[in-house]
Amino acid sequence: MDVRWTTAFLDFPAAVHPAGARFWERVTGSTLSPSRGDHREFATLVPGAGDGFLRVQRLADGPARVHLDLHVADLEAGTTAAVSSGATVVHRWDDGDVVVLRSPAGLVFCLVPFAAAPGTRWHRPPPSPWAGHLSLVDQITVDVAPDDADREVGFWAALTGWEPLRPHWAGPFRPLLRPEGQPLRIMLHRLDRGRGPATAHLDLASTDRAAETERQTRLGAVVHAVHDDFTVLTDPAGLAYCITDRDPVSGLSPD
């Protein structure tokens, strides 16, 4: 499938939507666009340079969550490829601009047309500079139950055409190789235990994880766990995410 761009949606219930949207606007150093959609439920976090790849959505109900949009050259061909790879169609919007699907492990995602003039290329934003360090949201991680992990890796690799960075699992994480210019890498995280549908969370890369964590806690984040190479936090809307030691430009770990 010809994936031209990737977008991560931060989906917030109405009660916490303003706090969640404001937090991510400040964390990313972006500007929240005017609301759009039939119910004014969508907005883009517009970066200072490059093209937007983070959006917020106000939900009618349900918990806060993250979902992925794949912008494709041909929506019908992309949908056929997704179903052939193991996805299930959940909903097709009447205007034909969005197809909602579910991965084999149950993660909801969307296919949308690449809305740009022929020959146009969108540009991945650079990392944001802070006081002595850089950071960038650059990864969406799929958290998947152990029994579903291998199939889910195969699904996302087949769907996107992005090869796993490693041929086998090395611990619980297995990233797909992000093509040049794409704003988001896809990481598969095999959970230690559990069943149920896969979920997703965002990861930031930072040149100084401690300083970035301190900056974000001042904005309202709460630290839940500190590991050797990443820190787990929740935003003011209760959405979990991570700050990692990966390089914000390459997306790769220091080692």
Order of alpha helices (4+ residues) and beta strands (2+ residues): beta-alpha-beta-beta-beta-beta-alpha-beta-beta-beta-beta-beta-alpha-beta-beta-beta-alpha-beta-beta-beta
